[in-house]
């Protein structure tokens, strides 16, 4: 696993062979095939615990927010909740830095290439639900265009991963995501007001 992680980080998924990984690990290619059906299975084994763990954390954060009393889901309280939540996400990613570096920069050709779509879907559903809640008694409110919401959510999720892509330190990432979150929070406030 360590040899695979290192090889994928250095060469990307498509740039390394199972034979090279086996050689680096001091194994035969057959020994790898005894545990993994393919190179993609090996890549999946390296990143899945961290990748799935972040999705679970994201789901947990959404659930925690939905359980807050209504007065704690207003814009100002939500802003503080978002800042704390984004810090939790960054800490999780940096606790599993190599795995997220692989997902963000080395996963082309694997199912992980579209990993961020999982988080985008969660965020989009959560945003639409929040919009419905805010405007539940406003019959004149037509809602935001789903095309626009898709685009904004896509950009929001891409930005959360940008510190990993850029190779920022954990401290720099926390600062980046804090400012980024403030920017998106104020934009959302304007859209949904």
GROMACS elastic network, one bead per residue, 0.5 to 0.9 nm:
[ bonds ]
;  ai    aj funct       b0    kb
    1     4     6  0.50318   500
    1     5     6  0.60593   500
    1     6     6  0.85761   500
    1    25     6  0.83763   500
    1    42     6  0.77878   500
    1    43     6  0.88586   500
    1    45     6  0.79740   500
    1    46     6  0.63834   500
    2     5     6  0.50754   500
    2     6     6  0.61724   500
    2     7     6  0.85383   500
    2    25     6  0.79541   500
    2    46     6  0.84056   500
    3     6     6  0.51884   500
    3     7     6  0.60509   500
    3     8     6  0.85059   500
    3    21     6  0.60324   500
    3    22     6  0.78648   500
    3    23     6  0.89514   500
    3    24     6  0.59877   500
    3    25     6  0.54160   500
    4     7     6  0.50862   500
    4     8     6  0.59492   500
    4     9     6  0.83767   500
    4    18     6  0.84611   500
    4    21     6  0.56198   500
    4    22     6  0.82593   500
    4    24     6  0.83448   500
    4    25     6  0.80030   500
    4    42     6  0.74792   500
    4    43     6  0.74509   500
    4    46     6  0.76078   500
    5     8     6  0.52724   500
    5     9     6  0.60562   500
    5    10     6  0.85780   500
    5    43     6  0.78372   500
    5    46     6  0.65321   500
    5    47     6  0.87188   500
    5    98     6  0.76791   500
    5    99     6  0.79402   500
    5   102     6  0.80119   500
    6     9     6  0.51267   500
    6    10     6  0.61345   500
    6    11     6  0.85549   500
    6    21     6  0.88521   500
    6    98     6  0.88479   500
    7    10     6  0.51453   500
    7    11     6  0.59023   500
    7    12     6  0.73383   500
    7    13     6  0.83132   500
    7    15     6  0.87137   500
    7    16     6  0.66775   500
    7    17     6  0.89548   500
    7    20     6  0.81522   500
    7    21     6  0.65194   500
    7    24     6  0.83447   500
    8    11     6  0.52746   500
    8    13     6  0.52909   500
    8    14     6  0.83327   500
    8    15     6  0.76988   500
    8    16     6  0.67934   500
    8    21     6  0.88503   500
    8    43     6  0.79042   500
    8   102     6  0.70203   500
    8   106     6  0.66583   500
    8   107     6  0.85236   500
    9    12     6  0.56804   500
    9    13     6  0.81072   500
    9    98     6  0.76916   500
    9   101     6  0.75239   500
    9   102     6  0.60229   500
    9   105     6  0.83140   500
    9   106     6  0.65601   500
   10    15     6  0.85819   500
   10    16     6  0.87292   500
   10   106     6  0.86713   500
   11    14     6  0.74317   500
   11    16     6  0.58611   500
   11   106     6  0.77109   500
   12    15     6  0.52094   500
   12    16     6  0.67627   500
   12   102     6  0.76097   500
   12   105     6  0.75473   500
   12   107     6  0.67315   500
   12   108     6  0.76386   500
   13    16     6  0.61524   500
   13    17     6  0.83833   500
   13    39     6  0.81906   500
   13    40     6  0.80205   500
   13    43     6  0.75203   500
   13   102     6  0.84997   500
   13   106     6  0.57042   500
   13   107     6  0.57584   500
   13   108     6  0.65836   500
   13   109     6  0.69897   500
   13   110     6  0.76520   500
   14    17     6  0.77323   500
   14   106     6  0.81911   500
   14   107     6  0.81940   500
   14   108     6  0.70962   500
   14   109     6  0.66523   500
   14   110     6  0.89057   500
   16    19     6  0.83380   500
   16    20     6  0.65809   500
   16    21     6  0.73914   500
   17    20     6  0.52310   500
   17    21     6  0.64522   500
   17    22     6  0.86450   500
   17    39     6  0.75810   500
   18    22     6  0.59932   500
   18    23     6  0.84523   500
   18    29     6  0.64779   500
   18    32     6  0.77195   500
   18    33     6  0.89024   500
   18    38     6  0.82104   500
   18    39     6  0.61244   500
   18    42     6  0.89486   500
   19    22     6  0.50668   500
   19    23     6  0.61073   500
   19    24     6  0.86544   500
   19    27     6  0.89822   500
   19    28     6  0.74948   500
   19    29     6  0.54116   500
   19    32     6  0.89230   500
   20    23     6  0.50175   500
   20    24     6  0.61957   500
   20    25     6  0.85968   500
   20    29     6  0.85759   500
   21    24     6  0.51132   500
   21    25     6  0.61558   500
   21    26     6  0.85739   500
   21    27     6  0.84193   500
   21    29     6  0.82171   500
   21    32     6  0.88342   500
   22    25     6  0.50409   500
   22    26     6  0.60450   500
   22    28     6  0.55216   500
   22    29     6  0.54169   500
   22    30     6  0.86712   500
   22    31     6  0.79232   500
   22    32     6  0.67815   500
   23    26     6  0.50667   500
   23    27     6  0.58710   500
   23    28     6  0.68384   500
   23    29     6  0.78810   500
   24    27     6  0.76602   500
   25    28     6  0.85984   500
   27    30     6  0.81234   500
   27    31     6  0.62527   500
   27    32     6  0.74585   500
   28    31     6  0.51993   500
   28    32     6  0.68794   500
   28    33     6  0.89342   500
   29    32     6  0.52402   500
   29    33     6  0.63740   500
   29    34     6  0.87077   500
   30    34     6  0.61125   500
   30    35     6  0.89527   500
   31    34     6  0.50436   500
   31    35     6  0.70253   500
   31    36     6  0.88797   500
   32    35     6  0.54614   500
   32    36     6  0.59550   500
   32    37     6  0.82553   500
   32    38     6  0.86748   500
   32    42     6  0.84772   500
   33    37     6  0.55636   500
   33    38     6  0.69747   500
   33    39     6  0.88662   500
   34    37     6  0.75469   500
   35    42     6  0.85159   500
   36    39     6  0.73755   500
   36    40     6  0.85571   500
   36    41     6  0.56814   500
   36    42     6  0.58700   500
   36    45     6  0.86777   500
   37    40     6  0.81488   500
   37    41     6  0.61435   500
   37    42     6  0.79371   500
   38    41     6  0.51055   500
   38    42     6  0.65203   500
   38    43     6  0.87679   500
   39    42     6  0.50650   500
   39    43     6  0.62632   500
   39    44     6  0.85755   500
   40    44     6  0.59877   500
   40    45     6  0.84994   500
   40   109     6  0.84813   500
   40   110     6  0.62547   500
   40   111     6  0.82775   500
   41    45     6  0.61595   500
   41    46     6  0.87123   500
   42    45     6  0.50403   500
   42    46     6  0.63664   500
   42    47     6  0.89373   500
   43    46     6  0.51385   500
   43    47     6  0.64429   500
   43    48     6  0.82853   500
   43   102     6  0.88980   500
   43   107     6  0.83292   500
   43   110     6  0.81212   500
   43   112     6  0.89613   500
   44    47     6  0.53739   500
   44    48     6  0.53595   500
   44    49     6  0.87625   500
   44   110     6  0.83984   500
   44   111     6  0.84934   500
   44   112     6  0.78402   500
   45    48     6  0.56781   500
   45    49     6  0.76184   500
   46    49     6  0.76523   500
   46    50     6  0.85721   500
   46    99     6  0.70115   500
   47    50     6  0.57201   500
   47    51     6  0.59396   500
   47    52     6  0.84209   500
   47    98     6  0.85961   500
   47    99     6  0.50641   500
   47   100     6  0.74930   500
   47   102     6  0.74732   500
   47   103     6  0.72274   500
   47   112     6  0.86449   500
   48    52     6  0.56520   500
   48    53     6  0.79558   500
   48    99     6  0.83392   500
   48   112     6  0.88563   500
   49    52     6  0.54230   500
   49    53     6  0.58259   500
   49    54     6  0.86659   500
   49    99     6  0.89109   500
   50    54     6  0.62474   500
   50    55     6  0.88050   500
   50    92     6  0.83496   500
   50    93     6  0.78589   500
   50    96     6  0.63104   500
   50    99     6  0.65385   500
   50   100     6  0.75578   500
   51    54     6  0.53964   500
   51    55     6  0.66399   500
   51    56     6  0.88652   500
   51    93     6  0.88457   500
   51    96     6  0.89855   500
   51    99     6  0.75430   500
   51   100     6  0.72820   500
   51   103     6  0.79297   500
   51   112     6  0.86890   500
   51   115     6  0.79180   500
   52    55     6  0.51518   500
   52    56     6  0.62456   500
   52    57     6  0.86657   500
   53    56     6  0.50359   500
   53    57     6  0.61559   500
   53    58     6  0.85961   500
   53    92     6  0.85233   500
   54    58     6  0.60915   500
   54    59     6  0.85632   500
   54    89     6  0.71961   500
   54    92     6  0.70309   500
   54    93     6  0.74742   500
   54   119     6  0.88196   500
   55    58     6  0.50136   500
   55    59     6  0.61865   500
   55    60     6  0.85455   500
   55   118     6  0.73976   500
   55   119     6  0.64954   500
   55   122     6  0.86784   500
   56    59     6  0.50575   500
   56    60     6  0.61046   500
   56    61     6  0.86431   500
   57    61     6  0.61601   500
   57    62     6  0.86650   500
   57    88     6  0.85941   500
   57    89     6  0.75136   500
   57    92     6  0.86343   500
   58    61     6  0.51202   500
   58    62     6  0.63125   500
   58    63     6  0.86515   500
   58    85     6  0.86341   500
   58    89     6  0.76213   500
   58   119     6  0.74331   500
   58   122     6  0.78810   500
   58   123     6  0.86142   500
   59    62     6  0.51680   500
   59    63     6  0.61837   500
   59    64     6  0.86130   500
   59   119     6  0.88244   500
   59   122     6  0.72705   500
   60    63     6  0.50495   500
   60    64     6  0.60668   500
   60    65     6  0.86429   500
   61    64     6  0.50282   500
   61    65     6  0.62622   500
   61    66     6  0.86654   500
   61    85     6  0.67472   500
   62    65     6  0.52270   500
   62    66     6  0.62573   500
   62    67     6  0.87890   500
   62   122     6  0.83650   500
   62   123     6  0.83237   500
   62   126     6  0.70205   500
   63    66     6  0.50900   500
   63    67     6  0.63024   500
   63    68     6  0.89321   500
   64    67     6  0.52988   500
   64    68     6  0.66524   500
   65    68     6  0.53543   500
   65    69     6  0.88021   500
   65    72     6  0.86832   500
   65    73     6  0.73094   500
   65    78     6  0.82234   500
   65    81     6  0.77822   500
   66    69     6  0.81758   500
   66    70     6  0.88325   500
   66    73     6  0.81228   500
   66   126     6  0.89956   500
   66   130     6  0.88311   500
   67    70     6  0.86826   500
   68    71     6  0.80325   500
   68    72     6  0.59848   500
   68    73     6  0.65940   500
   69    72     6  0.54442   500
   69    73     6  0.68167   500
   70    73     6  0.52290   500
   70    74     6  0.71904   500
   71    74     6  0.59693   500
   71    77     6  0.81246   500
   72    75     6  0.85505   500
   72    76     6  0.84392   500
   72    77     6  0.54217   500
   72    78     6  0.69183   500
   73    76     6  0.80793   500
   73    77     6  0.59438   500
   73    78     6  0.53126   500
   73    81     6  0.87489   500
   74    77     6  0.55266   500
   74    78     6  0.57527   500
   74    79     6  0.84590   500
   74   134     6  0.89099   500
   75    78     6  0.50066   500
   75    79     6  0.60326   500
   75    80     6  0.88523   500
   75   185     6  0.82333   500
   75   186     6  0.88694   500
   75   189     6  0.68696   500
   76    79     6  0.51210   500
   76    80     6  0.67097   500
   76    81     6  0.88307   500
   77    80     6  0.53434   500
   77    81     6  0.62982   500
   77    82     6  0.86751   500
   78    82     6  0.59956   500
   78    83     6  0.85828   500
   78   185     6  0.86233   500
   79    82     6  0.51104   500
   79    83     6  0.62759   500
   79    84     6  0.87895   500
   79   181     6  0.83339   500
   79   182     6  0.74274   500
   79   185     6  0.64639   500
   79   186     6  0.86630   500
   80    83     6  0.51418   500
   80    84     6  0.63539   500
   80    85     6  0.85327   500
   81    84     6  0.53264   500
   81    85     6  0.60468   500
   81    86     6  0.85712   500
   82    86     6  0.59132   500
   82    87     6  0.84467   500
   82   181     6  0.72792   500
   82   182     6  0.87510   500
   82   185     6  0.82819   500
   83    86     6  0.52594   500
   83    87     6  0.62634   500
   83    88     6  0.87399   500
   83   177     6  0.83196   500
   83   178     6  0.61357   500
   83   181     6  0.67088   500
   83   182     6  0.78042   500
   84    87     6  0.51740   500
   84    88     6  0.63877   500
   84    89     6  0.88805   500
   84   178     6  0.88956   500
   85    88     6  0.50201   500
   85    89     6  0.63525   500
   85    90     6  0.87491   500
   86    90     6  0.62021   500
   86    91     6  0.85557   500
   86   160     6  0.80882   500
   86   174     6  0.82204   500
   86   177     6  0.68584   500
   86   178     6  0.73354   500
   86   181     6  0.75947   500
   87    90     6  0.51203   500
   87    91     6  0.61188   500
   87    92     6  0.85912   500
   87   174     6  0.61774   500
   87   177     6  0.75333   500
   87   178     6  0.75130   500
   88    91     6  0.51216   500
   88    92     6  0.61865   500
   88    93     6  0.86657   500
   89    92     6  0.51393   500
   89    93     6  0.62218   500
   89    94     6  0.86247   500
   89   160     6  0.84661   500
   90    93     6  0.50819   500
   90    94     6  0.60666   500
   90    95     6  0.84209   500
   90   160     6  0.78351   500
   90   161     6  0.85527   500
   90   163     6  0.89067   500
   90   170     6  0.75766   500
   90   173     6  0.70403   500
   90   174     6  0.65516   500
   90   177     6  0.78518   500
   91    94     6  0.51244   500
   91    95     6  0.59369   500
   91    96     6  0.85706   500
   91   170     6  0.74819   500
   91   174     6  0.81657   500
   92    95     6  0.50506   500
   92    96     6  0.64179   500
   92    97     6  0.83531   500
   93    96     6  0.51036   500
   93    97     6  0.55592   500
   93    98     6  0.88072   500
   93    99     6  0.81978   500
   93   100     6  0.63058   500
   93   161     6  0.86840   500
   93   164     6  0.82042   500
   94    98     6  0.81777   500
   94   100     6  0.80010   500
   94   164     6  0.81775   500
   94   169     6  0.85725   500
   94   170     6  0.63539   500
   94   173     6  0.89176   500
   95    98     6  0.87602   500
   96    99     6  0.55942   500
   96   100     6  0.64629   500
   96   101     6  0.87143   500
   97   100     6  0.52789   500
   97   101     6  0.60022   500
   97   102     6  0.85538   500
   97   164     6  0.75574   500
   98   102     6  0.61330   500
   98   103     6  0.86450   500
   99   102     6  0.50739   500
   99   103     6  0.62596   500
   99   104     6  0.86425   500
  100   104     6  0.58912   500
  100   105     6  0.82577   500
  100   161     6  0.83966   500
  100   164     6  0.70677   500
  100   165     6  0.88916   500
  101   104     6  0.51828   500
  101   105     6  0.57806   500
  101   106     6  0.72102   500
  101   164     6  0.60056   500
  101   165     6  0.67755   500
  101   167     6  0.84078   500
  102   105     6  0.54666   500
  102   107     6  0.60548   500
  103   106     6  0.59604   500
  103   107     6  0.51847   500
  103   108     6  0.85565   500
  103   112     6  0.61017   500
  103   113     6  0.67995   500
  103   114     6  0.89495   500
  103   115     6  0.74232   500
  104   107     6  0.67475   500
  104   108     6  0.89782   500
  104   112     6  0.86041   500
  104   113     6  0.76520   500
  104   115     6  0.85999   500
  104   116     6  0.87252   500
  104   161     6  0.73317   500
  104   162     6  0.86850   500
  104   164     6  0.73231   500
  104   165     6  0.63222   500
  105   108     6  0.77352   500
  105   113     6  0.87555   500
  105   164     6  0.87279   500
  105   165     6  0.65807   500
  106   109     6  0.88496   500
  106   113     6  0.82090   500
  107   110     6  0.55788   500
  107   111     6  0.77438   500
  107   112     6  0.57216   500
  107   114     6  0.86720   500
  108   111     6  0.81993   500
  108   112     6  0.75951   500
  108   113     6  0.51491   500
  108   114     6  0.87656   500
  109   112     6  0.81601   500
  109   113     6  0.66778   500
  110   113     6  0.55698   500
  110   114     6  0.82864   500
  111   114     6  0.62068   500
  111   115     6  0.72264   500
  112   116     6  0.82763   500
  113   116     6  0.80081   500
  114   117     6  0.56177   500
  114   118     6  0.77836   500
  115   118     6  0.57767   500
  115   119     6  0.75528   500
  116   119     6  0.53004   500
  116   120     6  0.61798   500
  116   121     6  0.86999   500
  116   154     6  0.85242   500
  116   157     6  0.70273   500
  116   158     6  0.74794   500
  116   161     6  0.88397   500
  117   121     6  0.60865   500
  117   122     6  0.86481   500
  117   154     6  0.81161   500
  117   157     6  0.87068   500
  118   121     6  0.53438   500
  118   122     6  0.65456   500
  118   123     6  0.88375   500
  119   122     6  0.50919   500
  119   123     6  0.61273   500
  119   124     6  0.84775   500
  119   157     6  0.70692   500
  120   123     6  0.50994   500
  120   124     6  0.59406   500
  120   125     6  0.85264   500
  120   150     6  0.81277   500
  120   153     6  0.61316   500
  120   154     6  0.60268   500
  120   156     6  0.84401   500
  120   157     6  0.62452   500
  120   158     6  0.89032   500
  121   124     6  0.50984   500
  121   125     6  0.61431   500
  121   126     6  0.85032   500
  121   150     6  0.88283   500
  121   153     6  0.85495   500
  122   125     6  0.53144   500
  122   126     6  0.61472   500
  122   127     6  0.85893   500
  123   126     6  0.50343   500
  123   127     6  0.59850   500
  123   128     6  0.85620   500
  123   153     6  0.66727   500
  123   157     6  0.82276   500
  124   127     6  0.50696   500
  124   128     6  0.61388   500
  124   129     6  0.85149   500
  124   149     6  0.71220   500
  124   150     6  0.68103   500
  124   153     6  0.62129   500
  124   154     6  0.87499   500
  125   128     6  0.52534   500
  125   129     6  0.61429   500
  125   130     6  0.85976   500
  126   129     6  0.51168   500
  126   130     6  0.61200   500
  126   131     6  0.85934   500
  127   130     6  0.50638   500
  127   131     6  0.61086   500
  127   132     6  0.86193   500
  127   149     6  0.82434   500
  127   153     6  0.85417   500
  128   131     6  0.50258   500
  128   132     6  0.62260   500
  128   133     6  0.86483   500
  128   143     6  0.87236   500
  128   144     6  0.87300   500
  128   146     6  0.88258   500
  128   149     6  0.83800   500
  129   132     6  0.51059   500
  129   133     6  0.62364   500
  129   134     6  0.87242   500
  130   133     6  0.50030   500
  130   134     6  0.61460   500
  130   135     6  0.86138   500
  131   134     6  0.52109   500
  131   135     6  0.62235   500
  131   136     6  0.81957   500
  131   143     6  0.73302   500
  131   144     6  0.84513   500
  131   192     6  0.69157   500
  132   135     6  0.53297   500
  132   136     6  0.54534   500
  132   143     6  0.79948   500
  133   136     6  0.50807   500
  133   137     6  0.85541   500
  134   137     6  0.81510   500
  134   138     6  0.86604   500
  134   192     6  0.79592   500
  134   193     6  0.88475   500
  135   138     6  0.51507   500
  135   139     6  0.79559   500
  135   141     6  0.67930   500
  135   143     6  0.84001   500
  135   192     6  0.85116   500
  136   139     6  0.77435   500
  136   141     6  0.89421   500
  137   140     6  0.89733   500
  137   141     6  0.89505   500
  138   141     6  0.55859   500
  138   142     6  0.88894   500
  139   142     6  0.78111   500
  141   144     6  0.89682   500
  142   145     6  0.87817   500
  143   146     6  0.85843   500
  143   192     6  0.83052   500
  144   147     6  0.84817   500
  144   148     6  0.70310   500
  144   149     6  0.68046   500
  144   191     6  0.79440   500
  144   192     6  0.80961   500
  145   148     6  0.51760   500
  145   149     6  0.62706   500
  145   150     6  0.85836   500
  146   150     6  0.58963   500
  146   151     6  0.84469   500
  147   150     6  0.51670   500
  147   151     6  0.63000   500
  147   152     6  0.87512   500
  148   151     6  0.51525   500
  148   152     6  0.61842   500
  148   153     6  0.85599   500
  149   152     6  0.51142   500
  149   153     6  0.59500   500
  149   154     6  0.83225   500
  150   153     6  0.52998   500
  150   154     6  0.60217   500
  150   155     6  0.86783   500
  151   154     6  0.50812   500
  151   155     6  0.62953   500
  151   156     6  0.86361   500
  152   155     6  0.51661   500
  152   156     6  0.61113   500
  152   157     6  0.87188   500
  152   184     6  0.88971   500
  153   157     6  0.61663   500
  153   158     6  0.84667   500
  154   157     6  0.53975   500
  154   158     6  0.61188   500
  154   159     6  0.86135   500
  155   158     6  0.50690   500
  155   159     6  0.61175   500
  155   160     6  0.88110   500
  156   159     6  0.52502   500
  156   160     6  0.65884   500
  156   180     6  0.84319   500
  156   181     6  0.83511   500
  156   184     6  0.73565   500
  157   160     6  0.52300   500
  157   161     6  0.68762   500
  157   162     6  0.89333   500
  158   161     6  0.55039   500
  158   162     6  0.63580   500
  159   163     6  0.77583   500
  159   177     6  0.77691   500
  159   180     6  0.75100   500
  160   163     6  0.70993   500
  160   164     6  0.85195   500
  160   173     6  0.88702   500
  160   176     6  0.87589   500
  160   177     6  0.63524   500
  160   180     6  0.81483   500
  160   181     6  0.86954   500
  161   164     6  0.55213   500
  161   165     6  0.65216   500
  161   166     6  0.88660   500
  162   166     6  0.60292   500
  162   167     6  0.84357   500
  162   168     6  0.86735   500
  162   173     6  0.84828   500
  162   176     6  0.89106   500
  162   177     6  0.88917   500
  163   166     6  0.50657   500
  163   167     6  0.59647   500
  163   168     6  0.51413   500
  163   169     6  0.78247   500
  163   170     6  0.83899   500
  163   172     6  0.77404   500
  163   173     6  0.52349   500
  163   174     6  0.86894   500
  163   176     6  0.73043   500
  163   177     6  0.80378   500
  164   167     6  0.50541   500
  164   168     6  0.62912   500
  164   169     6  0.84644   500
  164   173     6  0.78216   500
  165   168     6  0.79303   500
  167   173     6  0.88764   500
  168   171     6  0.79682   500
  168   172     6  0.56995   500
  168   173     6  0.57936   500
  169   172     6  0.50935   500
  169   173     6  0.59677   500
  169   174     6  0.85683   500
  170   174     6  0.61257   500
  170   175     6  0.86371   500
  171   174     6  0.51643   500
  171   175     6  0.63374   500
  171   176     6  0.86149   500
  172   175     6  0.51312   500
  172   176     6  0.60321   500
  172   177     6  0.85693   500
  173   177     6  0.59988   500
  173   178     6  0.83587   500
  174   177     6  0.52759   500
  174   178     6  0.59968   500
  174   179     6  0.86990   500
  175   178     6  0.51414   500
  175   179     6  0.63598   500
  175   180     6  0.85048   500
  176   179     6  0.54407   500
  176   180     6  0.60049   500
  176   181     6  0.84737   500
  177   181     6  0.57638   500
  177   182     6  0.84166   500
  178   181     6  0.51784   500
  178   182     6  0.62925   500
  178   183     6  0.87584   500
  179   182     6  0.51005   500
  179   183     6  0.62771   500
  179   184     6  0.87792   500
  180   183     6  0.51444   500
  180   184     6  0.63556   500
  180   185     6  0.85899   500
  181   184     6  0.51661   500
  181   185     6  0.59309   500
  181   186     6  0.85928   500
  182   185     6  0.50617   500
  182   186     6  0.62204   500
  182   187     6  0.85659   500
  183   186     6  0.55069   500
  183   187     6  0.63145   500
  183   188     6  0.87499   500
  184   187     6  0.50115   500
  184   188     6  0.60626   500
  184   189     6  0.85107   500
  185   188     6  0.51526   500
  185   189     6  0.61531   500
  185   190     6  0.87485   500
  186   190     6  0.63487   500
  186   191     6  0.87280   500
  187   190     6  0.51964   500
  187   191     6  0.63111   500
  187   192     6  0.87845   500
  188   192     6  0.60596   500
  188   193     6  0.83098   500
  189   192     6  0.54596   500
  189   193     6  0.58851   500
  190   193     6  0.54162   500
